[in-house]
């Protein structure tokens, strides 16, 4: 009656990765409690699978990992159904969404506990307390309801990552063939997803990571990362790596050590970084990183406007000039910079918001002029509940409000909100959103992403020819001919579909 069922809700259609977050929770209870994983990406009817386990009467605890966006589509109705059919099940949610929106989740009545941040210690400690009828009030990283009050326990300091138990890949493989998690991407034929660190040492006020980790970062050693990657390469044939860290390249020393270790394996890899951090890397380090297989790096450029960077609490030393200069610098190392921009931040007047959008469009074209291979990822600004930040105060003052009922988060509009494609913000008019989307369509026509491995060279040239004149003369309205080609050819957008 004390077994644990861990559920990874669906996050992708046909292009899924090893469920690292829920697998780390499995590792935390391995050898102490029996557990199973149900992966919503792999099972055609995951709710049926969950209910078949619960019907045995052996499973008392049910853990969900919930990211904003697509995972909510399964998490909310599944949790509600399970609680109605199996009311004695103790339901525990973890992940960015519940940590950011605890009240609406606990008020729903079908989630009992939230793990607020890393669960490697909190989850097994909570299970131990519940199993032995002991108090859990002093377990760190918990959020729960006591009467009508929402209780948040103290945050745990980030702990060293190397001593954590290894992820139970072999046991996962007994249920889901790991080879099917190693998908074909721009990087390779069998691409592995891996987390080598947690957190980020910066406090950008638009980022969901900040309230969880509070400007803290802890990483596995280069040797541990290499050992894990090598194990999966040797056993299941991985030939490429996506590092899903919030900020893989914080330490130049660790990055260089890993590059030296992984270089003989001839694996391609990708990770996320900050421009101002990597701009401090030596030329020798950047050259080694590329030689070791790093093909593309994602950077949060956010804005070319220094005032907007301040508004976003970007921190560090990043500037608009640096964004352009660094894109040009990476050319000589043959590393593709993948720059994301956030358009549509709040401003006192509609005219100022539109002027900001126009500025970013012109700035992005300057980046492309110095390094045409720069990948551009566009988002419209979606508020993140960073308590106390001046930006969120501006957002609230402008009239923005989150849903008050949990089920409302799975309406089509709010699902798109978390993909940063339809922000539902009062200061962005439909015309402004249309301008951003039309520019994005034209930009992706002139510069199709290199990560879309299905787009042939002939198709690329055709769409570039159609979009080129619009781009040259700054005419972005009604790009129906480009949209048609993108629809017919199923053009892939990495910001919402991955590589």
N, C-alpha and C positions, 0 to 999 in steps of 0.2 A: 504493500500500500504506500510505500515511500519512494517509488521510482520517479524519475524526472523526465518529462518530455520537453524538448527544446525545439522551438519552431522558428524557422527562417522564412518569413513571408516573401511572396514573389516580388522581385524587383526588376526582372528583365524577361523579355520574350525570346527564348531560344539562345540567349547569349549570357550565360551565368558563370559565376566564379565560385571557388571554394568559399563557403560561408564562414569566414575567419572569426567574426565577432561571436557567433553562437558556438563555434568550435572552441573558442577560448574559455567559454563558460563550461562546456563539457570537460575540458582539461582540468578545470578547478575542482570538479567533483569526481573525477576519474579515480577509481579504486576505493571510493568511500560510498558512493551511491550509484545505483544502476541508472543509466540514461539512454535515451534514443534521440535522434534528430529527425525531424520531418522538414524537408526542404520544399517550400512552395514553388521553387523554380524547376524542380525535378519531377514532382508528382502531378499527374493530371487532375486529381481530385484530392488535394491535401487535407481538406476538412474530413473527408471520409476516412483517411488514414489516421488522423488524430483521434477521431471518435472510436475507431477500431481499437486503438491502444487504450483509451480511457475506459472503454466498455469492459475491459478485463478486470477493472477494479484495483489494478496494481499501481496506477500512476496518480500520485497525489499533487504533484507540482508541475506547473506548465509555464515555461519561460518563453517570452517573445522578444526578439530584437526588432526594433521599429525605427526605421529611417523615415523622415518626411517624404511625402510624395507617393510613389506607387505601392510601397509596402503597407500603407494605411488601407488600401482597397481590400486586402485580405484580413489585416489585423483587426479592424473594427468589427465587421460582421462575424468573423470567426470567434472572436472573444465573447461577443454577446451570445451567440448560439451555444458555445461551450458552457458558459456560466449558467444558462437556462437549463441545459440538459444534465450538467454535472456540477451542481451548485457547491459541492464540497471541494472542488478543485481549487487550489490556491494559485492564483495567476500573478505572475511577476513579469513586468515589462522593463526592458532596458533599451538604450539607444538614444539618439539625438532628440527624437520627437517627444517621448515621455519626459526626458530631463528638461526640455524647454517648456512643456505645457502640462505640468503635473496636475494642476487643479481640475482641468476639464476631463482628464483621464480618470482620476480617482473619484470625481463626482459622478462618473458614468455608472458606477456600481458594480462593474464586472472586472476591474483590475484591483488587486489587493495591495501590491507593493510595486514601487519603481526603484530600479537601481540607477542612481544619479551619478553617472560617470563609469569608470572602470569597475567591472563586477568580479574580477579575479579573486578578491578577498571577500567582498560584500555578499556575493551570492551564496557561497558555501557556508559563510557565517550565519546568514539568515536561515538557510535550510537546517543547520545544526540547532539553532535556537527554537525553531518551530517544532522540530522533531523531539526535542527534549523539554519542551514547554518552559523555555527559559526566556528572559526578557531580550528584546532586540532593539531597545531604544538607544543603546550606545554603539550599535553597529554603524560604522561610517558609510557614507554614500547611499543612504536609504531615504526614500520619501514614502510616506504612508498617511492614512487618515485615522485620526483618533477622535471619535465623535464627529463633530462638524469641522474640526481643525485639521489643516494640512501640516504635517510634521516633516521637517527636513533635518536630518541628522548632520553632524559635522562632516565636511569633506575630508577624505583621506589624502595624505600626501602621496604624490605619485611615487610608485615603488620601482626599484630596479627591475628591468625586464628579463635579464639573462636567467635569474633563478626560477622564473615561472616554469611550470611543467610544459613539456613540448605538446604541441597540438596533436590530438589523436587521429592523425590522417588515416592510419591503417584501419581503425575501427569505423571511421566514416566510410571507407572504401567497401566495407562489408555490406552497407546499405545502398550507397550510391557510388558507382564506378568513378574514381577520381579522374580517370583519363577524359571523361566527358566534361569535367570542369576546366580542362585545359583547352581553351578555344582558339580558333584561328583568328588572328588580328593583324594589324599593320606591323606589329613587332615580330610575330612568328607564327608557326603552325600550331604550337601548343603553349599557350600563354598562361602563366601562373599568376594568381593574385596573392599578394603577401603584404602583411603589416610588419614593419620593422621598428616602429616607434609609436608613441601615443602623445597627443597634445601638440601645442605650438607655443613658442615663447612670446607671441605678439597678441595684441588686444583689438584687432579690427572690429569695429562695432556692427558690421554687417554680417559677421561670420558666426555660425551656430556652434563652432568649436569653442569659442571664448567662454561662454557661461559654464561649459562643462569642465574645462581644464584650467581656466583662470591664469593664462599666460605661463603654463608649465609644460615641460617637454621631457620625456624620458625615452631612451632608445636602447634597443638591443645592440650588443657589440657587433662590429663588422664580421668577426669570426662566427658568431652565432647565426647571423643572417646567412652567411655563406654556407654554413653547415646545413641549415634547413633547406635552402634552395638546392643545394647539391643532392640532398636526399631525394627530393621530389624529381629532380632531373634524372638521377640514376634509376629510380624505381618506376617512374611513370612517363619519362621522356619529355619533360618540360624543356622548351628551348627559348623562352622569353619570360620576362617578369614585368608585371604592373605593380609598382609599390604604391599601395593605397594609403600611405601615411599622409597626415595633414601637411607635413613639411619634412620631406625626406632629407633635404640637403642642409639642415641646420648646422651641422659640424663638417667643416672641410676635411678635418683629420679623419673622421669616421668614413666619409665618402671616399676618400683616397684609399684608405685601407681596404674597403670593400672592393673598389675598382681593381686593385692589385690582385685580390683573391679571385674575383669572378672572371677576370680577363682570359685566363686559359680555357674557361668553359665555353667561350664563344656564344654567349647568350645576349640577346637584345633586351633593353630595359627602358623603363619610363618611370618618372616620379614627379612629385610636386615640390616647388621651391618658391622662395621670394627673390625678386630681382636684385634688391639691394644687398641681400646676403651673398648670392652667387657672383655678383659683380666684384666682390672682394676676393673671390677665388683667383689664384694665380693662373697664368696661361698654362703652366705645366700641369696643374691639376685638371683644368678643363680639357686639355689634350688627352690626358690619361683617361678621364671619364668617358670620352668618346671612343678611344681605343678599346676600352673595356666593354663596349656594347651599348652605351647610353645613346639612343637615337633622338629622343624628343623629351622635353621637360615642360611641364605645365607651370605657368607663372600667373599669379593674380596681379595683373597690371592695374585693373580696376578703373583708372582714369588717367588721362594725360594732363588734367587740370590740378595743379598743386593745391588749390583751395578745396577741391572735392576730396583729394586724398586726406587733407586735414579733417574734413567733415566726416569721412569714413573712419577716422582714427587709425589710419593705416600704420602709423608709427614708423620706426626705423628712419632711413634716409632716402627713401624712394622719391623721385621727382619725375616729371614728364620728360625732361631732357634725358634723364638716365634710362628711362624705358626705351627710348629710341636708340640711344647710344649702345645699350646692351644687346638689343636685337641685332644691330649691325656687328657688334663684337662676336656674337656666336657664329656668324657666317664662316669665319676662318676655321672654326672647329668642326663644322659640318653637324652641329647640333641644332635641331629644329626647336625654336622657342614657340610654345603654345601660350598665347596671351589671352586672358579673359578680361573683359571689360563689363562694368556695371553701369548701365545707362538709366537715367530717370530718377536720380536722387531728389529728395524734396527740396523745394526752394520757396521763397515768399510769394512769388507770382508765377503764373503759367508761362509768361514770356521768358522768365529766367530759366525755367525748366526746359523749355524748348531750345533756348540758346545753349544750354549745357549739352543737350543731345546733338545739336549741330556741331558744337566744338569737338565732341568725341568722334563723330563721323569723320571730320577733317583730320583729326589726330591719327585715327586708325589708318587712314590713307597715307599719312606720312610714315608710319611704321612699315607699311607694305612697300613703300617706295625705297626704304633703305635695306629691307630684307624681305623680298617677296615670298620667301618660304615660311615666314612667320604665320603660324596658325592663329586665327582670330576666333574667339568664342564670345558671343554676346549674350548678356543677361539683362533683363529689366530688373530694377531694384525691388527686392522683396524684403520687408522688414523682418528682423530677427529680434526676439525679446531679450536683448542684452540690458539687464536691469541697471539703471543709473546712467546709461550712456546718453550723451546729449543728442545723438542722432535719433534714438528711439523716443526721446521726449518730443523732438520735432515731429516724428511720425504720429504720435498720439495726439499732439496739438492740431495736426492737419485733419484729424477725424478718422484715422485708420483704426479698425478694431478686428480682432480675431473672432472666429466663431465661438459661441457660448455653449454649444452642444457638440459632443464629440462626433456624432454621426454626420454633422454638417461638413466635416473635413473631407469626406469622400464624395462630395458633390463635384461635378466636372470642373467648376471654376476654381475651387480650392485645391484640387489635385494639380491643376496647372500652376497654381500659385507656387507650390513647392518645387516646380521645375523652373521657376523664375521666368516663365513665359507669359503669364497673365497675372500681374501682381495685385489687382483689385485695390489699387491705391488711389486716394481721392485727387492727388495732384497730377496724375497722369491721365490725359484725355485719350479717347480712342484714336484720335488723329496722331497723337504723339507715339502711341504704341504701334500704330500702322507705319509711321515713318521708320521706327527702329526695325520692325520686321521686314519692311521693303528693302531697306539698305542691306540688311543681313542676307536677303535673298539674292540681291545683285552681287554683293561681295562674295558669297559662296559660289556664284556663277563664274565670276572672273578668277577666283582662287579656290577651286574645289579642294576640300581637305585631303591631305595625303593619306589620312587614316581610313578613308573609304576604299577598302581593297576591292570592292566589286565594280568600281567605276573605271572602265577601260580608258585607254589613252584617246581613242576616237571620241568617246562620249565627253571626255574632259575638254577636248579641243572644240567640240561642237557647242557646249554650253558656255565656254569662254568667249567664243565668237559672238554668240547671242547677247551675252551680258556686257561685253567689253565697251561698246559704244555708250551704253547707259552710264557705266562707271566713269568713263572719260569726261562726259559732259554733266555729271552730277544729276542725272534724272533717275529717280528711284521709284516713282509712283507707278502703281498698277503693273508690276513685273510679271504679268500672267504667263507670258511665254516661257520665262525661266522656271516659274513654279510648276508649269506643266511638265517640263523636262525632268525636274527634280522628282516630281511625283511618279512619272512613268519609270524613271530609272532608280527609284527608291533611294534617293540621296540620303546619306547617313550623317546625322549631326552628332558629333562626339559628346557634346555637353549633356544630351539627354539619352543617347543610345550607346555610349562607349565607343571603343575602337571598332 
